[in-house]
């Protein structure tokens, strides 16, 4: 059997106790308690995992993150999100507002025009498929037959 993990002392024991008590969510409390149990026990990872009802791999991950980065290491972002987005959500909302006002006035933008606008904003070229995915996300649809210069308008 593997011996218990060692915890790097980023905080004193009293500060570590207070840190565990100030957890804002169940998940945060589990992570902090795992660190506390590993330090004070010292319990092996499989025992901590069974007491906290999490996987052994999760306990090893939390101990590793704590040892490398300290208490802030457990505050990391989740795995999902917009990691490869060209525009922030605010920039995208502002662009969409301008497109909607143009469409309401009867001048629905073409995909190539939107592509050029986005390229100017972010100072790099984007593919036309990015623009079509943007339109799909907001529910816009293509009008007109294929092969013709078609415009886009808000979905019904």
Contact map, one row per residue, 1 for C-alpha under 8 A:
111000000000000000000000000000000000000000000000000000000000000000000000000000000000000000000000000000000000000000000000000000000000000000000000000000000000
111100000000000000000000000000000000000000010000000000000000000000000000000000000000000000000000000000000000000000000000000000000000000000000000000000000000
111110000000000000000000000000000000000000010000000000000000000000000000000000000000000000000000000000000000000000000000000000000000000000000000000000000000
011111000000000000000000000000000000010001111000000000000000000000000000000000000000000000000000000000000000000000000000000000000000000000000000000000000000
001111100000000000000000000000000000010001011000000000000000001000000000000000000000000000000000000000000000000000000000000000000000000000000000000000000000
000111110000000000000000000000000000011000000000000000000000000000000000000000000000000000000000000000000000000000000000000000000000000000000000000000000000
000011111000000000000000000000000010011000000000000000000000001001100000000000000000000000000000000000000000000000000000000000000000000000000000000000000000
000001111100000000000000000000000000000000000000000000000000000001100000000000000000000000000000000000000000000000000000000000000000000000000000000000000000
000000111111000000000000000000000000000000000000000000000000000000000000000000000000000000000000000000000000000000000000000000000000000000000000000000000000
000000011111000000000000000000000000000000000000000000000000000000000110000000000000000000000000000000000000000000000000000000000000000000000000000000000000
000000001111111100000000000000000000000000000000000000000000000000000000000000000000000000000000000000000000000000000000000000000000000000000000000000000000
000000001111111100000000000000000000000000000000000000000000000000000000000000000000000000000000000000000000000000000000000000000000000000000000000000000000
000000000011111110000000000000000000000000000000000000000000000000000000000000000000000000000000000000000000000000000000000000000000000000000000000000000000
000000000011111111000000000000000000000000000000000000000000000000000000000000000000000000000000000000000000000000000000000000000000000000000000000000000000
000000000011111111100000000000000000000000000000000000000000000000000000000000000000000000000000000000000000000000000000000000000000000000000000000000000000
000000000011111111110000000000000001000000000000000000000000000000000000000000000000000000000000000000000000000000000000000000000000000000000000000000000000
000000000000111111111000000000000001000000000000000000000000000000000000000000000000000000000000000000000000000000000000000000000000000000000000000000000000
000000000000011111111100000000000000000000000000000000000000000000000000000000000000000000000000000000000000000000000000000000000000000000000000000000000000
000000000000001111111110000000010000000000000000000000000000000000000000000000000000000000000000000000000000000000000000000000000000000000000000000000000000
000000000000000111111110000010011001000000000000000000000000000000000000000000000000000000000000000000000000000000000000000000000000000000000000000000000000
000000000000000011111110000010000000000000000000000000000000000000000000000000000000000000000000000000000000000000000000000000000000000000000000000000000000
000000000000000001111111000000000000000000000000000000000000000000000000000000000000000000000000000000000000000000000000000000000000000000000000000000000000
000000000000000000111111110110010000000000000000000000000000000000000000000000000000000000000000000000000000000000000000000000000000000000000000000000000000
000000000000000000000111110110000000000000000000000000000000000000000000000000000000000000000000000000000000000000000000000000000000000000000000000000000000
000000000000000000000011111110000000000000000000000000000000000000000000000000000000000000000000000000000000000000000000000000000000000000000000000000000000
000000000000000000000011111111000000000000000000000000000000000000000000000000000000000000000000000000000000000000000000000000000000000000000000000000000000
000000000000000000000000111111100000000000000000000000000000000000000000000000000000000000000000000000000000000000000000000000000000000000000000000000000000
000000000000000000000011111111110000000000000000000000000000000000000000010000000000000000000000000000000000000000000000000000000000000000000000000000000000
000000000000000000011011111111111000000000000000000000000000000000000000000000000000000000000000000000000000000000000000000000000000000000000000000000000000
000000000000000000000000011111111100000000000000000100000000000000000000000000000000000000000000000000000000000000000000000000000000000000000000000000000000
000000000000000000000000001111111110000000000000000000000010010000000000010000000000000000000000000000000000000000000000000000000000000000000000000000000000
000000000000000000110010000111111111000000000000000000000000000000000000000000000000000000000000000000000000000000000000000000000000000000000000000000000000
000000000000000000010000000011111111100000000000000000000000000000000000000000000000000000000000000000000000000000000000000000000000000000000000000000000000
000000000000000000000000000001111111110000000001100100000010011000000000000000000000000000000000000000000000000000000000000000000000000000000000000000000000
000000100000000000000000000000111111111000000000000000000000011001000000000000000000000000000000000000000000000000000000000000000000000000000000000000000000
000000000000000110010000000000011111111100000000000000000000000000000000000000000000000000000000000000000000000000000000000000000000000000000000000000000000
000000000000000000000000000000001111111111100001000000000000000000000000000000000000000000000000000000000000000000000000000000000000000000000000000000000000
000111100000000000000000000000000111111111111001000000000000000000000000000000000000000000000000000000000000000000000000000000000000000000000000000000000000
000001100000000000000000000000000011111111100000000000000000000000000000000000000000000000000000000000000000000000000000000000000000000000000000000000000000
000000000000000000000000000000000001111111100000000000000000000000000000000000000000000000000000000000000000000000000000000000000000000000000000000000000000
000000000000000000000000000000000000111111100000000000000000000000000000000000000000000000000000000000000000000000000000000000000000000000000000000000000000
000110000000000000000000000000000000111111110000000000000000000000000000000000000000000000000000000000000000000000000000000000000000000000000000000000000000
000100000000000000000000000000000000111111111011000000000000000000000000000000000000000000000000000000000000000000000000000000000000000000000000000000000000
011110000000000000000000000000000000010001111111000000000000000000000000000000000000000000000000000000000000000000000000000000000000000000000000000000000000
000110000000000000000000000000000000010000111111100000010011000000000000000000000000000000000000000000000000000000000000000000000000000000000000000000000000
000000000000000000000000000000000000000000011111110000110000000000000000000000000000000000000000000000000000000000000000000000000000000000000000000000000000
000000000000000000000000000000000000000000111111111000000000000000000000000000000000000000000000000000000000000000000000000000000000000000000000000000000000
000000000000000000000000000000000100110000111111111100010010000000000000000000000000000000000000000000000000000000000000000000000000000000000000000000000000
000000000000000000000000000000000100000000001111111111110110000000000000000000000000000000000000000000000000000000000000000000000000000000000000000000000000
000000000000000000000000000000000000000000000111111111110000000000000000000000000000000000000000000000000000000000000000000000000000000000000000000000000000
000000000000000000000000000000000000000000000011111111000000000000000000000000000000000000000000000000000000000000000000000000000000000000000000000000000000
000000000000000000000000000001000100000000000001111111000000000000000000000000000000000000000000000000000000000000000000000000000000000000000000000000000000
000000000000000000000000000000000000000000000000111111100000000000000000000000000000000000000000000000000000000000000000000000000000000000000000000000000000
000000000000000000000000000000000000000000000000111111110110000000000000000000000000000000000000000000000000000000000000000000000000000000000000000000000000
000000000000000000000000000000000000000000000100110011111110000000000000000000000000000000000000000000000000000000000000000000000000000000000000000000000000
000000000000000000000000000000000000000000001101110001111111000000000000000000000000000000000000000000000000000000000000000000000000000000000000000000000000
000000000000000000000000000000000000000000000000000000111111100000000000000000000000000000000000000000000000000000000000000000000000000000000000000000000000
000000000000000000000000000000000000000000000000100001111111110000000000000000000000000000000000000000000000000000000000000000000000000000000000000000000000
000000000000000000000000000000100100000000001001100001111111111000000000000000000000000000000000000000000000000000000000000000000000000000000000000000000000
000000000000000000000000000000000000000000001000000000011111111100000000000000000000000000000000000000000000000000000000000000000000000000000000000000000000
000000000000000000000000000000000000000000000000000000001111111110000000000000000000000000000000000000000000000000000000000000000000000000000000000000000000
000000000000000000000000000000100110000000000000000000000111111111000000010000000000000000000000000000000000000000000000000000000000000000000000000000000000
000010100000000000000000000000000110000000000000000000000011111111100000000000000000000000000000000000000000000000000000000000000000000000000000000000000000
000000000000000000000000000000000000000000000000000000000001111111110000000000000000000000000000000000000000000000000000000000000000000000000000000000000000
000000000000000000000000000000000000000000000000000000000000111111111100110000000000000000000000000000000000000000000000000000000000000000000000000000000000
000000110000000000000000000000000010000000000000000000000000011111111111110000000000000000000000000000000000000000000000000000000000000000000000000000000000
000000110000000000000000000000000000000000000000000000000000001111111100000000000000000000000000000000000000000000000000000000000000000000000000000000000000
000000000000000000000000000000000000000000000000000000000000000111111100100000000000000000000000000000000000000000000000000000000000000000000000000000000000
000000000000000000000000000000000000000000000000000000000000000011111111100000000000000000000000000000000000000000000000000000000000000000000000000000000000
000000000100000000000000000000000000000000000000000000000000000011111111110000000000000000000000000000000000000000000000000000000000000000000000000000000000
000000000100000000000000000000000000000000000000000000000000000001001111111000000000000000000000000000000000000000000000000000000000000000000000000000000000
000000000000000000000000000000000000000000000000000000000000000001001111111100000000000000000000000000000000000000000000000000000000000000000000000000000000
000000000000000000000000000000000000000000000000000000000000000011011111111100000000000000000000000000000000000000000000000000000000000000000000000000000000
000000000000000000000000000100100000000000000000000000000000010011000111111100000000000000000000000000000000000000000000000000000000000000000000000000000000
000000000000000000000000000000000000000000000000000000000000000000000011111110000000000000000000000000000000000000000000000000000000000000000000000000000000
000000000000000000000000000000000000000000000000000000000000000000000001111111000000000000000000000000000000000000000000000000000000000000000000000000000000
000000000000000000000000000000000000000000000000000000000000000000000000001111100000000000000000000000000000000000000000000000000000000000000000000000000000
000000000000000000000000000000000000000000000000000000000000000000000000000111111000000000000000000000000000000000000000000000000000000000000000000000000000
000000000000000000000000000000000000000000000000000000000000000000000000000011111000000000000000000000000000000000000000000000000000000000000000000000000000
000000000000000000000000000000000000000000000000000000000000000000000000000001111110000000000000000000000000000000000000000000000000000000000000000000000000
000000000000000000000000000000000000000000000000000000000000000000000000000001111110000000000000000000000000000000000000000000000000000000000000000000000000
000000000000000000000000000000000000000000000000000000000000000000000000000000011111100000000000000000000000000000000000000000000000000000000000000000000000
000000000000000000000000000000000000000000000000000000000000000000000000000000011111100000000000000000000000000000000000000000000000000000000000000000000000
000000000000000000000000000000000000000000000000000000000000000000000000000000000111110000000000000000000000000000000000000000000000000000000000000000000000
000000000000000000000000000000000000000000000000000000000000000000000000000000000111111100000000000000000000000000000000000000000000000000000000000000000000
000000000000000000000000000000000000000000000000000000000000000000000000000000000001111100000000000000000000000000000000010000000000000000000000000000000000
000000000000000000000000000000000000000000000000000000000000000000000000000000000000111111110000000000000000000000000000010000000000000000000000000000000000
000000000000000000000000000000000000000000000000000000000000000000000000000000000000111111110000000000000000000000000000000000000000000000000000000000000000
000000000000000000000000000000000000000000000000000000000000000000000000000000000000001111111000000000000000000000000000000000000000000000000000000000000000
000000000000000000000000000000000000000000000000000000000000000000000000000000000000001111111100000000000000000000000000000000000000000000000000000000000000
000000000000000000000000000000000000000000000000000000000000000000000000000000000000001111111110000000000000000000000000000000000000000000000000000000000000
000000000000000000000000000000000000000000000000000000000000000000000000000000000000001111111111000000000000000000000000000000000000000000000000000000000000
000000000000000000000000000000000000000000000000000000000000000000000000000000000000000011111111100000000000000000000000000000000000000000000000000000000000
000000000000000000000000000000000000000000000000000000000000000000000000000000000000000001111111110000000000000000000000000000000000000000000000000000000000
000000000000000000000000000000000000000000000000000000000000000000000000000000000000000000111111111000000000000000000000000000000000000000000000000000000000
000000000000000000000000000000000000000000000000000000000000000000000000000000000000000000011111111100000000000000000000000000000000000000000000000000000000
000000000000000000000000000000000000000000000000000000000000000000000000000000000000000000001111111110000000000000000000000000000000000000000000000000000000
000000000000000000000000000000000000000000000000000000000000000000000000000000000000000000000111111111000000000000000000000000000000000000000000000000000000
000000000000000000000000000000000000000000000000000000000000000000000000000000000000000000000011111111100001100000000000000000000000000000000000000000000000
000000000000000000000000000000000000000000000000000000000000000000000000000000000000000000000001111111110001000000000000000000000000000000000000000000000100
000000000000000000000000000000000000000000000000000000000000000000000000000000000000000000000000111111111000000000000000000000000000000000000000000000000000
000000000000000000000000000000000000000000000000000000000000000000000000000000000000000000000000011111111111100000000000000000000000000000000000000000000000
000000000000000000000000000000000000000000000000000000000000000000000000000000000000000000000000001111111111100000000000000000000000000000000000000000001100
000000000000000000000000000000000000000000000000000000000000000000000000000000000000000000000000000111111111000000000000000000000000000000000000000000000000
000000000000000000000000000000000000000000000000000000000000000000000000000000000000000000000000000011111111000000000000000000000000000000000000000000000000
000000000000000000000000000000000000000000000000000000000000000000000000000000000000000000000000000001111111000000000000000000000000000000000000000000000000
000000000000000000000000000000000000000000000000000000000000000000000000000000000000000000000000000001111111100000000000000000000000000000000000000000000000
000000000000000000000000000000000000000000000000000000000000000000000000000000000000000000000000001101111111110000000000000000000000000000000000000000111000
000000000000000000000000000000000000000000000000000000000000000000000000000000000000000000000000001001100011111011000000000000000000000000000000000000110000
000000000000000000000000000000000000000000000000000000000000000000000000000000000000000000000000000000000001111111000000000000000000000000000000000011110000
000000000000000000000000000000000000000000000000000000000000000000000000000000000000000000000000000000000000111111100000000000010011000000000000000000110000
000000000000000000000000000000000000000000000000000000000000000000000000000000000000000000000000000000000000011111110000000000010000000000000000000000000000
000000000000000000000000000000000000000000000000000000000000000000000000000000000000000000000000000000000000111111111000000000000000000000000000000000000000
000000000000000000000000000000000000000000000000000000000000000000000000000000000000000000000000000000000000111111111100000000000010000000000000000000000000
000000000000000000000000000000000000000000000000000000000000000000000000000000000000000000000000000000000000001111111110000001110010000000000000000000000000
000000000000000000000000000000000000000000000000000000000000000000000000000000000000000000000000000000000000000111111111000000000000000000000000000000000000
000000000000000000000000000000000000000000000000000000000000000000000000000000000000000000000000000000000000000011111111100000000000000000000000000000000000
000000000000000000000000000000000000000000000000000000000000000000000000000000000000000000000000000000000000000001111111110001000000000000000000000000000000
000000000000000000000000000000000000000000000000000000000000000000000000000000000000000000000000000000000000000000111111111111000000000000000000000000000000
000000000000000000000000000000000000000000000000000000000000000000000000000000000000000000000000000000000000000000011111111100000000000000000000000000000000
000000000000000000000000000000000000000000000000000000000000000000000000000000000000000000000000000000000000000000001111111000000000000000000000000000000000
000000000000000000000000000000000000000000000000000000000000000000000000000000000000011000000000000000000000000000000111111100000000000000000000000000000000
000000000000000000000000000000000000000000000000000000000000000000000000000000000000000000000000000000000000000000000011111110000000000000000000000000000000
000000000000000000000000000000000000000000000000000000000000000000000000000000000000000000000000000000000000000000000011011111000000000000000000000000000000
000000000000000000000000000000000000000000000000000000000000000000000000000000000000000000000000000000000000000000000010001111100000000000000000000000000000
000000000000000000000000000000000000000000000000000000000000000000000000000000000000000000000000000000000000000000100110000111110100000000000000000000000000
000000000000000000000000000000000000000000000000000000000000000000000000000000000000000000000000000000000000000000100000000011111110000000000000000000000000
000000000000000000000000000000000000000000000000000000000000000000000000000000000000000000000000000000000000001100100000000001111111000000000000000000000000
000000000000000000000000000000000000000000000000000000000000000000000000000000000000000000000000000000000000000000000000000000111111100000000000000000000000
000000000000000000000000000000000000000000000000000000000000000000000000000000000000000000000000000000000000000000000000000001111111110000000000000000000000
000000000000000000000000000000000000000000000000000000000000000000000000000000000000000000000000000000000000001001100000000000111111111000000000000000000000
000000000000000000000000000000000000000000000000000000000000000000000000000000000000000000000000000000000000001000000000000000011111111100000000000000000000
000000000000000000000000000000000000000000000000000000000000000000000000000000000000000000000000000000000000000000000000000000001111111110000000000000000000
000000000000000000000000000000000000000000000000000000000000000000000000000000000000000000000000000000000000000000000000000000000111111111000000000000000000
000000000000000000000000000000000000000000000000000000000000000000000000000000000000000000000000000000000000000000000000000000000011111111111000000000000000
000000000000000000000000000000000000000000000000000000000000000000000000000000000000000000000000000000000000000000000000000000000001111111111000000000000000
000000000000000000000000000000000000000000000000000000000000000000000000000000000000000000000000000000000000000000000000000000000000111111110000000000000000
000000000000000000000000000000000000000000000000000000000000000000000000000000000000000000000000000000000000000000000000000000000000011111110000000000000000
000000000000000000000000000000000000000000000000000000000000000000000000000000000000000000000000000000000000000000000000000000000000001111111000000000000110
000000000000000000000000000000000000000000000000000000000000000000000000000000000000000000000000000000000000000000000000000000000000001111111100000000011110
000000000000000000000000000000000000000000000000000000000000000000000000000000000000000000000000000000000000000000000000000000000000001100111110000000011110
000000000000000000000000000000000000000000000000000000000000000000000000000000000000000000000000000000000000000000000000000000000000000000011111000001111000
000000000000000000000000000000000000000000000000000000000000000000000000000000000000000000000000000000000000000000000000000000000000000000001111100001111000
000000000000000000000000000000000000000000000000000000000000000000000000000000000000000000000000000000000000000000000000000000000000000000000111110111100000
000000000000000000000000000000000000000000000000000000000000000000000000000000000000000000000000000000000000000000000000000000000000000000000011111101000000
000000000000000000000000000000000000000000000000000000000000000000000000000000000000000000000000000000000000000000000000000000000000000000000001111101000000
000000000000000000000000000000000000000000000000000000000000000000000000000000000000000000000000000000000000000000000000000000000000000000000000111110000000
000000000000000000000000000000000000000000000000000000000000000000000000000000000000000000000000000000000000000000000000000000000000000000000001111111000000
000000000000000000000000000000000000000000000000000000000000000000000000000000000000000000000000000000000000010000000000000000000000000000000001001111100000
000000000000000000000000000000000000000000000000000000000000000000000000000000000000000000000000000000000000010000000000000000000000000000000111110111110000
000000000000000000000000000000000000000000000000000000000000000000000000000000000000000000000000000000000001111000000000000000000000000000000111000011111000
000000000000000000000000000000000000000000000000000000000000000000000000000000000000000000000000000000000001111000000000000000000000000000011110000001111100
000000000000000000000000000000000000000000000000000000000000000000000000000000000000000000000000000000100001000000000000000000000000000000011110000000111110
000000000000000000000000000000000000000000000000000000000000000000000000000000000000000000000000000100100000000000000000000000000000000000111000000000011111
000000000000000000000000000000000000000000000000000000000000000000000000000000000000000000000000000000000000000000000000000000000000000000111000000000001111
000000000000000000000000000000000000000000000000000000000000000000000000000000000000000000000000000000000000000000000000000000000000000000000000000000000111
